[in-house]
Each structure stands twice: as C-alpha cells, then as structure tokens.
Amino acid sequence: MKSINQHQRAKKAREVLIQVAKREDFIRYKELGDKIGIHHRAIRFVLAIIQDYCSLNNLPPLTILVGNKLGIPGKGFIAWDSSNIKEGKNKVYNHNWSEEPNPFLFAIDGSNEQEVINSLITNPQNSDEVYRKIKSRGYSQIIFRKALLVAYKSKCAFCNTSLKQILQAAHVIPWNNSNDKQKLDVRNGLLLCANHHYLFDNGILFVDELFRIQINKKVSLKTESDKIIVSTLSNTLLQLPKDSTLYPNIEYLKYRNKTLK
C-alpha cells in the first residue's frame, strides 16, 4: 500500500497560502483542509513540511498564516516568535513569493520524497532528470543531503561522526559550477560534519584520486592547534559508501583538485 503523499499536499497548500499572503489575509485550519481535500487534523503534517522548507532556506514563515479562529498558529508552529505574530505576518505579506518556485512540484505526478531519494541512490547517472523535476535549489539541496545520509549511512566521510544534526552535504564540484547532472549526483557529494565541510569547501583539505584525505600544502595554517587538527586526517582513507557505484567520481575529484589554490 502506497503511503500518503504529504509533499503533494504541501504543493497544494503552499499555493493556497501564497494567495492568502497576496491578500494579506489569514486562513483557518479547517478552511485550508477543505481547499486541499483533507481533514483539518491532518494539516499539521503538511504545514511541518512547508515550515521546515522556509526555515532551512531563510524564507519568511509562510505557515504563520494558518491557525485558529483568533488568527493564532497552533503549537506546531515554531518558525517565529509567537509573541510577535503581527511582525511575522508582515514579513510574509511583503515577500515576493512570485520569485520563489514551488519546491514541491516534483510531487505533482504522485512522486514522494523517498522515491526521489531512492532514484538518486539507485540511478545516480539519471540525477539530471531528478534535478529538472524538482527545479527549486533550496529543496534540491535538502534532497541531496538526505540522499547522502543514505549513501554514507549517516556518518561523516572524514571523521565517522554520526551526529546527524551537524552532518551536511558537500559538493565536490561546487553547486555554482555544476551542470544539471552534477548538482544532485551523489557521486559529486560527500557527507561531512560541519567542521570538515568548512575545511573541504575552503580548500584546506581535499580528497585525492585514491580517495585519501590530504592537506593542501598551499594553505598556510596559522596556529599549531590548527595544524594538529588537520594533520590527524592526512593521508587517511575516506569513509566510503558500502556501494562502490556511489563512490566520489574520479573526474569530479580531478576537476576540483585542479582548482585548489
């Protein structure tokens, strides 16, 4: 039995909320539920998806426009200070939502998030098809991280930490330099903790063509403690995915390493 597609519902709910924002209005839970065809008690699952997307992408709290008959959002709303709802609503009203693509368009044909992630894992060579389907950069990067969490078993590829809150998706070829295929290709990604993501993105550490972590000797480390922290990883093997088809692409590594300063 196929699970309920909350992202398909989120697509519809977001469209309704943007119209509410344009009117500088407010909508009750029941009214929103009626408009997207679900019981109002199930609205919280849909709003959580929209709320998380807005928070992760530093967007105004769109879900602040949904609540009870007094115009107050429920307990699940955590995207804004509940003591200053008016200011939050004004931020939503004043935002140009027409410039923001609907991040849940991928669900229009019934696809769900897990299916998209599975596609990136099982068919990484077709990642460009997934990217063109999602369209939204913000949601693409959320999906990319989730796919890397699967590929790397929720562990940092450098230090093996499994604290999910600090695990991030790093691109081998940076997003702005990637083509449509590379943007969501898990072979163009590394799951790294926040510290190692910073060191990798700034060219202090890199991965050679034998999947070993190396120190960029062109970079000058200012303190002895910095040198010690970085040196512990020198020439150590990357924590690779169990599935070799998901290993970092050698050509991507070559491209990145040529750009190191």
PEWO-V473346 format. One line per field, one symbol per residue. ss: DSSP state (A for helix, B for strand, O for the rest). phi: phi as a letter, one per 30 degrees, with the letter a starting at -180 (. if undefined). psi: psi as a letter, one per 40 degrees, with the letter a starting at -180 (. if undefined). A space follows every 10 residues. Layout:
ss: ???
phi: ???
psi: ???
//
This chain:
ss: OOOOOAAAAA AAAAAAAAAA AAOOOOBBAA AAAAAAOOOA AAAAAAAAAA AAAAAAOOOO OAAAABBOOO OOOOOOOOOO OAAAAAAAAA AAAAOOAAAO OOOOAAAAAO OOAAAAAAAA AAOAAAAAAA AAAAOOAAAA AAAAAAAAAA AOOOOOOOOO OOOAAABBBB BOOOAAAOOA AAAOOAAABB BBBAAAAAAA AOOOBBBOOO OBBBBOOOOO OOOAAAAAAA AOOOOBBOOO OOOAAAOOOA AAAAAAAAOO O
phi: .dddcddddd eddddddddd dddhbbbded ddeddcibdd dddddddddd ddddddchce dedddcaddd icdddddbda dddbdedddd dddddddddc dddcdeddcj dcdddddddd ddbddcdddd ddddiddede dddedddded dchhbddcci dcdddcdbcc cddeedcdde ddecdddcbb dbdedddddd dcidcbcddc icdbcdddcc ddbddddded ddceiddddd dddddceede ddddedddcd c
psi: hhihgddddd dddddddddd ddefaiiidd dddddefiid dedddddddd ddddddefii gdeeehaaee fhiadeheei heefdddddd dddeigeeeh iheeddedee iidddddddd ddgdefdddd dddddhdddd dddddddddd deffihedee iegddehihh hchideeiid dddehdefih hiiddddddd deediihaee fihihheehh hdiddddddd ddeheihigi idhdeeihhd ddddddddeh .
//
